Amino acid sequence: MIGDSIAAHWPGSIARWMGGPTQNLGVSGDTPRGLLWRLGLIQGHRSWKRILLIIGVNGAGSEPLCHDVAPAVVADIRALHRIAPEATLSVLAIMQVGEGLRPFRGQIADIDRRLADATGRERFTFIDPNPALLAACADKETCPLLLPDWIHPSGAGYDAIGPLVARAFGVGPATSGR
C-alpha cells in the first residue's frame, strides 16, 4: 500500500483485505507529484503481488492543483507498473472530504471520473468508496465513516473500504469487520 495519510493511517487490518502481509508506504501530506519523486528513488523491480494506491486528496480541492491531480496519479500508476510489473494494481478513488462532504464535491468527482476512465488503458482497478460515504455523510453535521477532520476515515470508514479492496484484489474476507 502506498500513498498519503489515508494510506499511512490505515490500521493493521489492511493485511486482511489485501490477502496477506502488507507493507504500508503511506506518507502523511504526500501528493501525487511527491509520490512520483519517491517512486523514482526505487531502484530495480519489486516482487510485490498487490499494490493499493491511495493518493490525491492533498491537492484535489486546491485551484489550480486540482487540474493536475488525475494526470499526476496516472504518472504514479505508470511508475508503479515499471517498479512492480507483475503486481495487480488498484487505485482508491479520492474520497469526498470537508464538512458535510460539500466543499470539493464537484472537483473530486471530476478527478475520480478521469481516473475511472483510465482503468483499462493504465491497467488498474478503480475502487470507489464515495457512494457509501456520500450516503452516510453528505450534508450532515457529523460522519461516522470519517474522523472529525472530515478527511481521514474512522475505524468504521476503513472497515467500509476494506471489503471493496478485498473485492478488487479477489481476496477474502468479503464482509466488513476488523
N, C-alpha and C positions, 0 to 999 in steps of 0.2 A: 504494500500500500504506500502510495506516495502522494504528496500534495501539501495543502496548507493546514491551518489549525483544526479544521473539521476532521482531517485525517489524523493529525497529531494527537488530538484528544480522544480518539476512538478507544473505548475500553478494550481490555484483553479479549473480550468476547468476539472480536473480529475474526480470530482464527477459526472459530466455529462456522462463521458464514463464508470464509474463504476456503474451507476444506482442509485446513492443516495449519502448521506453524506459519506465522506471518511476521515479517519484518516491517515495522512502521517507520517510514521515511518522511513523515509529515513534519513540516516546519511552520510554526505559527507566523502569520503575516506574509507568507510566501505568495508570490504572484506567478502567473504562467511564464512570464519572462525570467523571473528569478529561478524558477524550477528549471527552465531550459538551460540556464547557466550552470546550475548544479548537475544536471544530466550530462552536460559537456565535460565535466570533470571525471566521469566514469570511463575508465579505460577497458577495452575489450568487451566481450559478451558476458552476460549473466545467464544462469540456467534457471531463471525464475519461471514458474509454471503459470502463475496468475498475477496480474497487476490490476489493482484498483486505483484509478487516478481520481483524486478529489482536489480540484484547483479552480480558481476563477472568481471566487466571491470577493477577493480583495482587489477590486477594480471594476466589478460588474456595475456598481452604482455611481462610478465617477466619470463624468464627462471630461475629456474625450476618451479616456481609457476604456470605457465600456465597448467602444467600437473595435478595439484591438483584442479583446478577450477571446473570442471564438478562434480567430486565426492563430493566436498565441497558444491556445490549448491544442489545436491541431499540430502545431510545431512540436509541442511536448509529446503528443501521441507518436509522431514520426520518430522522434528521438528514442522513445521507449521501444519502438519496434526495432530500431537499429541495435540497441543495447541488449534486448532480450527477444530475438526474432522468433523463438518458439513459444513465447508466452501468449496466453489468452488475455486480452486487454478489455477492461470495462471502465467506463467513464461515468462518474456520478454527475448528474445534472447540477448546475449551480442552483442551490436551494434559494427559494424566496426568503428574504430577510427583511428586518425592520419591523417596527411596531405595527401589528395588525397585518403584516406582510404587504403593506401598501407602498412604501416609498419607491421601490425599484421594480415593481411588478412587470411593467412593460419591457424595460431594458433587459431584465433577466430572462423573461420569456423569449425575447428575440435572440439572445445569445444561445439559449438552450435549443431553440428551433434550428439555428445554424449548425450547432453541434450534432443534433439528431440527424440532420440531412447529410452529414459527413460519415455516418456509420459504415456503410458498405464500402465507400471509396477508401476510407482510412483504416478499415478492419478492426472495429471495436464494437462492443455492445454498450448502448446508452441506457443508463439506469436513471429513471425519473421518479424521485420521491415527492415531487411537488403536488400531484393530485391529492395525496393523503395529507400533506402538510397544509395545503390550502383548505381542504375540507375541515380540518381540525382547528385551524388558527386564523383564517382570513377575517379581517375586520373585527377581531376580538381583542380584549384588553390583555389577556394572558394566553399562553400557548403551552399545553402540556408536552409538546414534542420539542420545544426549544427552551434553552436557558433564558433567564430574564434579559440577557443582552440581545435577544431576538436574532442571533446569528448562529450560535452553536447548538447542536442537538443536545437534548437532555438524555438521560438513560432511556427513557421511553422513545425518544426520537431515534436513537441509534438502534433500538430494538425494532422499530418500524422499518428502518432502512435495511437492516440485516437480511431479512428474507428476500428482499429484492436483489441484494448482492449474491446470495446463495443461488437464486434462480438464474441470474446472469451467468454464473460460472458452472451451473449444472451440478451443484453440490448440495448436501443436506446441512442442517435441517431445513425443512421447507416451511416451518412455522416460526413465529417470533418467540422471544423469551431469552433470558440470559442463562 
